[in-house]
Amino acid sequence: MTRVTARPRLVLLLAALVAALCAVAGAGTHERLANGGYTAKDTEADRAAATLARAGAAPPDLVLLVRTSTGVDAAAARRAGLGLTRELAAADGVASTRSYWITSDALLRSKDGRAALVTADLAGADRDATATARELVPELTGHRGPLDVSATGASWVSVQAAEASAQDLVTAELIAAPLTLLLLVVALRSLLAALVPVVIGALAVVGTTALLRALTYAMPVSVFAMNLTTALGFGLAVDYGLFLITRFREELGHSRAVPDAVARTVRTTGHTVVVSACTVALAMAALLVLPLPFLRSMACAGMAVALLAAAAAMAVVPPLLLLLGERIGRTGRPDSPLWRRAAKVVTRRPALYGIGCAVSLVLCAMPFGHVRFGLIDERTLPASTEAHATGEEIRGRFAAPAERTLTVVLPEAADAGAYRQRAAALNDVASVRAANLPGLGPVVTVVGTAEPQSPAAQRLVADLRSASPEGAQVAGRAAMLADTKSAVAERLPLAGGMLALTTWAMLFLLTRSVLLPFKALLVGALSLTASFGLVVHIFQDGHLRGVLGEFAVTGALDLTLPLLMAAVAFGLAIDYEIFLLSRVREQWLRGLNNRDAVVEGVARTGRLVTTAALAVALVTGVLATSGLTVLKLLGTGLAVAVLLDATVVRGMLVPAFLTLAGRANWWAPAWLSRGDQNTTRGREVRRRARLPGSGRRVAAHRRGGLLAGAGGRRERGNAMTRR
């Protein structure tokens, strides 16, 4: 801290210079981001898809829906369709094409004969295919003689998702920034103080953006990483800025000089900020072990922005406080009368309020019991976008939509005819075709009757694999979903174990308690499950569409989103837990009994945690206005999670638990705590007891609100007894 505050103007100048360099380095990052990465790699379905791709029979990256009023077999339509196919095949970046007018494949012709499909496999990785689609689609779509052409497919979905994401990012910043600043001005009663969290957030976001651009050269980074960076960066910046400024004002209120107030703020709340950032980063790091590139890139974004937010807070806020001094404002009283009264009510009847809150959270969590997982497709886009509308039209007009098609790659010696008969006899099968692909061997194509995320489609995948000879591979959307769920389930215990272990360790280092970290994990899991239940009720079951705006109800949640939401929401929940527990422990070490320490901790952090949660809910909740269902779900889920956690959980459930646990909150075996817990408290109490005029000091603290009401009288009596 001495180095940071010795030359505050120089530190701020260097911070501005670093921010400018990061802004330059991060320019154009959005153009290098990619969509995809929602499925596990090196599974049977993934290997089968790679085998089909080498034979030119992979699921297409680009699908052109060609409509004609005269019918696709009319002479003029045929000539125009062949011309369109040749133009697509000759374009740069196109590896292979398939067309109804080339193959006469009935599956590429609509049921009414007035539409047909032209598909293309694009060369390169996802980002290269997306760039190719961005160039090709505007040239190939629209009215072309007797044809009307529109596009869909994974690559065009990526293009339109990137465009919508960038637009939503600008909209979110335009809406969230002024509202958040207004909230901070109201909370801090000073525009100057309110600007400090904004500075922290800006530094964290520009630094993370530059880092994401560097990461794009080593790994695919999701197009949604920027949205997460902005929301989480400003959310944590508000948390850290609020707590640092409030603690500084509190120290000034104790008649400390500005340098002393800054030093004490850094030693107390600054330490808590560092622990909080590390805990949030470790929560995001748990996603790295899951076999999904999308989650890994989002984990990198979340880790970076959390650590950079803390680094910016600890580097910039102390110099700013030194320079601004008392112009940052003094606080009238360090606590909230409303939260003090609430804490006293809860701690008088902790069992009643604790059980009531737990039951309420369980009721909210109940819809999560029928959750169904799926994979992201074009329906995450607004219904008005070309890719979404075209995909829906293909589902309605064609007999074998691509997402319901399963392709079984058989060994060369297999009897394709016999396997075709076995497959046709299975439940939920609409049609079966057998063929031989050059250089590949026999292939059987099975069209199911159900959506790929449905239980029927998942059973069909299992049945096809059971009926297949050794060495056969099943590809298709339903197979990819089944394998991805299996791969995630296999690694999920490791991710959960990492999250639990690192969170326990960080909270133990902060509290020197064995019980409190376990309590935090249990309460965090309950709070998260309640939030998940509400998300299932809204997005899977299709409620509240009139409030949140229209979105496609597919009957399933994307598999990756609850996992991402869990990491972010759990990190924010532990963030609030850390600030609450640090204040409760501080009061406990000063000599208060357990109940009064809990009341003081809630009173001194309740208003701040609520304000911080409102700010986070604003920043993330703005994502709920997005036309992209993936962002709408993430924004709604995070806003619900932080508000539920900051009010019901931190305001009632946690104080009730802390009161019921009593002195057990602060217990740890001597070999684990090295005597820190009880000896530190004992030394502090004895030191206060030996001070001349200590009785007058206790009375002064009581008048200042530290020992208020009946709790203060009891504590004064306890202090007399200790002497």
Protein Blocks (a to p, Z undefined) as FASTA:
>chain_A
ZZmmmmmmlmmmmmmmmmmmmmmmmgoklmmpceejiacehifklmmmmmmmmnopaccf
bdcddddfkbpkbmklmmmmmmmmmmmmmpghiabdcdfklnopaklpcfkopaccdddd
dedjfklmmmmmmmmmmmmgcjehjbccddedjklmmmmmmmmmmmmmmmmmmmmmmmmm
mmmmmmnopaklmmmmmmmmmmmmmmmmmmmmmmmmmoccdfklmmmmmmmmmmmmmmmm
mmmmmmmmmmmmnopafklmmmmmmmmmmmmmmmmmmmmmmmmmmmmmpccfklmmmmmm
mmmmmmmmmmmmmmmmmmmmmmnmmmnopafbfcdfklmmmmmmmmmmmmlmmmmmmmmm
mmmmmmmmmgccddddfklpcfkbmklmmmmmmmmmpmbdfklpccddddfkbcfklmmm
mmmmpghiabdcddddehibpcdddddfbdfkbmklmmmmmmmmmmpcehiacedjklmm
mmmmmmmmmmmmmmmmmmmmmmmmmmmmmnopaklmmmmmmmmmmmmmmmmmmmmmmmmn
opaklmnopaddehiacfklmmmmmmmmmmmmmmmmmmmmmmmmmmmmnopafklmmmmm
mmmmmmmmmmmmmmmmmmmmmmmmpmblklmmmmmmmmmmmmmmmmmmmmmmmmmmmmmn
mmmlmgccfklnnommmmmmmmmmmmmmmpghklmmmmmmmmnomagcjllmmmmmmmmm
mZZ
